[in-house]
Amino acid sequence: MNAKEYNQCVEDYADALYRYVHRGFRHLDDAQDIVQHCFEKLWMKREQIGLPEAKAFLYVSARNASIDDWRKNHRVVSFDTHTPQESGYEPDEVFETMDFARECLQHLPEMQRSIFLLREYEGHAYEEIAEQLELTLSQVKVNLFRARKKIHEFMQEKKIVL
Protein backbone atom coordinates (compact mmCIF):
# COMPACT_ATOMS: atom_id res chain seq x y z
CA MET A 1 0.00 0.00 0.00
CA ASN A 2 1.39 3.39 -0.93
CA ALA A 3 0.71 6.80 0.66
CA LYS A 4 -2.04 7.64 -1.84
CA GLU A 5 -3.91 4.39 -1.09
CA TYR A 6 -3.43 4.92 2.65
CA ASN A 7 -4.88 8.44 2.43
CA GLN A 8 -7.82 7.03 0.48
CA CYS A 9 -8.41 4.49 3.29
CA VAL A 10 -8.41 7.29 5.86
CA GLU A 11 -10.91 9.26 3.80
CA ASP A 12 -13.14 6.24 3.14
CA TYR A 13 -13.16 4.55 6.54
CA ALA A 14 -12.28 7.01 9.32
CA ASP A 15 -15.81 8.27 10.04
CA ALA A 16 -17.47 4.86 9.95
CA LEU A 17 -14.71 3.32 12.06
CA TYR A 18 -15.07 6.11 14.62
CA ARG A 19 -18.84 5.59 14.84
CA TYR A 20 -18.31 1.84 15.23
CA VAL A 21 -15.82 2.26 18.05
CA HIS A 22 -17.78 4.99 19.78
CA ARG A 23 -21.17 3.28 19.62
CA GLY A 24 -20.06 -0.15 20.62
CA PHE A 25 -17.23 0.13 23.03
CA ARG A 26 -15.81 3.48 23.97
CA HIS A 27 -16.32 6.75 25.73
CA LEU A 28 -16.59 9.73 23.39
CA ASP A 29 -13.19 11.17 24.33
CA ASP A 30 -11.31 7.91 23.79
CA ALA A 31 -12.82 6.73 20.51
CA GLN A 32 -10.57 8.99 18.46
CA ASP A 33 -7.49 7.47 20.12
CA ILE A 34 -8.54 3.96 19.10
CA VAL A 35 -9.21 5.03 15.52
CA GLN A 36 -5.90 6.89 15.33
CA HIS A 37 -4.10 3.86 16.71
CA CYS A 38 -5.74 1.61 14.09
CA PHE A 39 -4.65 3.86 11.24
CA GLU A 40 -1.17 4.04 12.73
CA LYS A 41 -1.02 0.22 12.78
CA LEU A 42 -2.23 0.16 9.17
CA TRP A 43 0.56 2.55 8.16
CA MET A 44 3.17 0.48 9.99
CA LYS A 45 2.00 -2.68 8.19
CA ARG A 46 1.39 -1.07 4.82
CA GLU A 47 3.91 -3.37 3.14
CA GLN A 48 1.95 -6.50 4.17
CA ILE A 49 -1.58 -5.13 3.79
CA GLY A 50 -3.02 -4.16 0.44
CA LEU A 51 -5.90 -1.85 -0.27
CA PRO A 52 -8.48 -4.68 -0.52
CA GLU A 53 -7.60 -5.95 2.98
CA ALA A 54 -7.35 -2.53 4.65
CA LYS A 55 -11.00 -2.21 5.69
CA ALA A 56 -11.10 -5.61 7.35
CA PHE A 57 -7.78 -4.94 9.07
CA LEU A 58 -9.05 -1.62 10.46
CA TYR A 59 -12.29 -3.06 11.84
CA VAL A 60 -10.57 -6.07 13.41
CA SER A 61 -7.93 -3.80 14.94
CA ALA A 62 -10.56 -1.40 16.28
CA ARG A 63 -12.63 -4.19 17.76
CA ASN A 64 -9.65 -5.86 19.40
CA ALA A 65 -8.20 -2.61 20.76
CA SER A 66 -11.57 -1.59 22.16
CA ILE A 67 -12.14 -4.91 23.85
CA ASP A 68 -8.61 -4.98 25.27
CA ASP A 69 -8.95 -1.50 26.68
CA TRP A 70 -12.40 -2.20 28.08
CA ARG A 71 -11.14 -5.33 29.81
CA LYS A 72 -8.16 -3.43 31.17
CA ASN A 73 -10.20 -0.56 32.53
CA HIS A 74 -13.53 -2.36 33.19
CA ARG A 75 -15.38 0.50 31.62
CA VAL A 76 -19.08 0.58 30.88
CA VAL A 77 -20.18 0.97 27.28
CA SER A 78 -20.89 4.60 26.46
CA PHE A 79 -23.22 5.95 23.82
CA ASP A 80 -23.58 9.36 22.30
CA THR A 81 -26.67 11.06 23.73
CA HIS A 82 -27.01 13.78 21.10
CA THR A 83 -30.13 13.53 18.98
CA PRO A 84 -31.53 15.83 16.34
CA GLN A 85 -34.26 18.14 17.62
CA GLU A 86 -36.37 17.48 14.54
CA SER A 87 -36.82 13.82 15.48
CA GLY A 88 -40.36 14.42 16.71
CA TYR A 89 -39.75 12.76 20.07
CA GLU A 90 -39.85 14.48 23.41
CA PRO A 91 -36.40 14.66 25.08
CA ASP A 92 -37.45 12.33 27.91
CA GLU A 93 -38.63 9.70 25.41
CA VAL A 94 -35.39 9.94 23.47
CA PHE A 95 -33.23 9.52 26.57
CA GLU A 96 -35.36 6.62 27.83
CA THR A 97 -35.06 4.93 24.44
CA MET A 98 -31.30 5.46 24.34
CA ASP A 99 -30.91 4.18 27.90
CA PHE A 100 -32.91 1.09 26.97
CA ALA A 101 -30.85 0.52 23.81
CA ARG A 102 -27.64 0.82 25.83
CA GLU A 103 -28.99 -1.64 28.38
CA CYS A 104 -29.96 -4.14 25.67
CA LEU A 105 -26.53 -4.00 24.05
CA GLN A 106 -24.76 -4.44 27.38
CA HIS A 107 -26.47 -7.81 27.78
CA LEU A 108 -24.93 -9.13 24.55
CA PRO A 109 -21.60 -10.94 24.42
CA GLU A 110 -18.82 -8.94 22.75
CA MET A 111 -18.93 -10.79 19.43
CA GLN A 112 -22.71 -10.55 19.12
CA ARG A 113 -22.62 -6.86 20.02
CA SER A 114 -19.97 -6.21 17.37
CA ILE A 115 -21.91 -8.06 14.68
CA PHE A 116 -25.21 -6.44 15.68
CA LEU A 117 -23.71 -2.93 15.55
CA LEU A 118 -22.01 -3.54 12.21
CA ARG A 119 -25.20 -4.89 10.67
CA GLU A 120 -27.93 -2.79 12.26
CA TYR A 121 -26.14 0.48 12.95
CA GLU A 122 -23.52 0.65 10.20
CA GLY A 123 -25.56 -1.25 7.61
CA HIS A 124 -22.78 -3.62 6.53
CA ALA A 125 -23.58 -6.70 4.47
CA TYR A 126 -23.11 -10.13 6.03
CA GLU A 127 -20.11 -10.79 3.78
CA GLU A 128 -18.42 -7.55 4.85
CA ILE A 129 -18.93 -8.36 8.52
CA ALA A 130 -17.51 -11.84 8.03
CA GLU A 131 -14.45 -10.39 6.34
CA GLN A 132 -13.96 -7.62 8.90
CA LEU A 133 -14.25 -9.90 11.92
CA GLU A 134 -12.53 -12.87 10.28
CA LEU A 135 -15.56 -15.15 10.66
CA THR A 136 -17.46 -17.40 8.33
CA LEU A 137 -20.74 -16.22 6.85
CA SER A 138 -22.56 -18.84 8.94
CA GLN A 139 -20.95 -17.58 12.15
CA VAL A 140 -22.08 -14.04 11.36
CA LYS A 141 -25.65 -15.13 10.69
CA VAL A 142 -25.85 -17.33 13.79
CA ASN A 143 -24.40 -14.63 16.07
CA LEU A 144 -26.72 -11.99 14.63
CA PHE A 145 -29.72 -14.29 15.11
CA ARG A 146 -28.68 -14.94 18.71
CA ALA A 147 -28.15 -11.24 19.38
CA ARG A 148 -31.60 -10.37 18.05
CA LYS A 149 -33.11 -13.20 20.08
CA LYS A 150 -31.43 -12.00 23.28
CA ILE A 151 -32.61 -8.45 22.67
CA HIS A 152 -36.14 -9.74 22.06
CA GLU A 153 -36.02 -11.82 25.26
CA PHE A 154 -34.73 -8.81 27.20
CA MET A 155 -37.57 -6.71 25.83
CA GLN A 156 -40.08 -9.41 26.86
CA GLU A 157 -38.66 -9.35 30.38
CA LYS A 158 -39.08 -5.58 30.48
CA LYS A 159 -42.57 -5.90 28.96
CA ILE A 160 -41.67 -3.87 25.87
CA VAL A 161 -43.85 -4.65 22.87
CA LEU A 162 -42.73 -3.93 19.32
C-alpha positions in Angstrom: 0.0 0.0 0.0 1.4 3.4 -0.9 0.7 6.8 0.7 -2.0 7.6 -1.8 -3.9 4.4 -1.1 -3.4 4.9 2.7 -4.9 8.4 2.4 -7.8 7.0 0.5 -8.4 4.5 3.3 -8.4 7.3 5.9 -10.9 9.3 3.8 -13.1 6.2 3.1 -13.2 4.6 6.5 -12.3 7.0 9.3 -15.8 8.3 10.0 -17.5 4.9 9.9 -14.7 3.3 12.1 -15.1 6.1 14.6 -18.8 5.6 14.8 -18.3 1.8 15.2 -15.8 2.3 18.1 -17.8 5.0 19.8 -21.2 3.3 19.6 -20.1 -0.2 20.6 -17.2 0.1 23.0 -15.8 3.5 24.0 -16.3 6.8 25.7 -16.6 9.7 23.4 -13.2 11.2 24.3 -11.3 7.9 23.8 -12.8 6.7 20.5 -10.6 9.0 18.5 -7.5 7.5 20.1 -8.5 4.0 19.1 -9.2 5.0 15.5 -5.9 6.9 15.3 -4.1 3.9 16.7 -5.7 1.6 14.1 -4.7 3.9 11.2 -1.2 4.0 12.7 -1.0 0.2 12.8 -2.2 0.2 9.2 0.6 2.5 8.2 3.2 0.5 10.0 2.0 -2.7 8.2 1.4 -1.1 4.8 3.9 -3.4 3.1 2.0 -6.5 4.2 -1.6 -5.1 3.8 -3.0 -4.2 0.4 -5.9 -1.8 -0.3 -8.5 -4.7 -0.5 -7.6 -6.0 3.0 -7.4 -2.5 4.7 -11.0 -2.2 5.7 -11.1 -5.6 7.4 -7.8 -4.9 9.1 -9.0 -1.6 10.5 -12.3 -3.1 11.8 -10.6 -6.1 13.4 -7.9 -3.8 14.9 -10.6 -1.4 16.3 -12.6 -4.2 17.8 -9.7 -5.9 19.4 -8.2 -2.6 20.8 -11.6 -1.6 22.2 -12.1 -4.9 23.9 -8.6 -5.0 25.3 -9.0 -1.5 26.7 -12.4 -2.2 28.1 -11.1 -5.3 29.8 -8.2 -3.4 31.2 -10.2 -0.6 32.5 -13.5 -2.4 33.2 -15.4 0.5 31.6 -19.1 0.6 30.9 -20.2 1.0 27.3 -20.9 4.6 26.5 -23.2 6.0 23.8 -23.6 9.4 22.3 -26.7 11.1 23.7 -27.0 13.8 21.1 -30.1 13.5 19.0 -31.5 15.8 16.3 -34.3 18.1 17.6 -36.4 17.5 14.5 -36.8 13.8 15.5 -40.4 14.4 16.7 -39.8 12.8 20.1 -39.8 14.5 23.4 -36.4 14.7 25.1 -37.4 12.3 27.9 -38.6 9.7 25.4 -35.4 9.9 23.5 -33.2 9.5 26.6 -35.4 6.6 27.8 -35.1 4.9 24.4 -31.3 5.5 24.3 -30.9 4.2 27.9 -32.9 1.1 27.0 -30.8 0.5 23.8 -27.6 0.8 25.8 -29.0 -1.6 28.4 -30.0 -4.1 25.7 -26.5 -4.0 24.0 -24.8 -4.4 27.4 -26.5 -7.8 27.8 -24.9 -9.1 24.6 -21.6 -10.9 24.4 -18.8 -8.9 22.8 -18.9 -10.8 19.4 -22.7 -10.6 19.1 -22.6 -6.9 20.0 -20.0 -6.2 17.4 -21.9 -8.1 14.7 -25.2 -6.4 15.7 -23.7 -2.9 15.5 -22.0 -3.5 12.2 -25.2 -4.9 10.7 -27.9 -2.8 12.3 -26.1 0.5 12.9 -23.5 0.6 10.2 -25.6 -1.3 7.6 -22.8 -3.6 6.5 -23.6 -6.7 4.5 -23.1 -10.1 6.0 -20.1 -10.8 3.8 -18.4 -7.5 4.8 -18.9 -8.4 8.5 -17.5 -11.8 8.0 -14.4 -10.4 6.3 -14.0 -7.6 8.9 -14.2 -9.9 11.9 -12.5 -12.9 10.3 -15.6 -15.2 10.7 -17.5 -17.4 8.3 -20.7 -16.2 6.9 -22.6 -18.8 8.9 -21.0 -17.6 12.2 -22.1 -14.0 11.4 -25.7 -15.1 10.7 -25.8 -17.3 13.8 -24.4 -14.6 16.1 -26.7 -12.0 14.6 -29.7 -14.3 15.1 -28.7 -14.9 18.7 -28.1 -11.2 19.4 -31.6 -10.4 18.0 -33.1 -13.2 20.1 -31.4 -12.0 23.3 -32.6 -8.4 22.7 -36.1 -9.7 22.1 -36.0 -11.8 25.3 -34.7 -8.8 27.2 -37.6 -6.7 25.8 -40.1 -9.4 26.9 -38.7 -9.4 30.4 -39.1 -5.6 30.5 -42.6 -5.9 29.0 -41.7 -3.9 25.9 -43.9 -4.7 22.9 -42.7 -3.9 19.3 
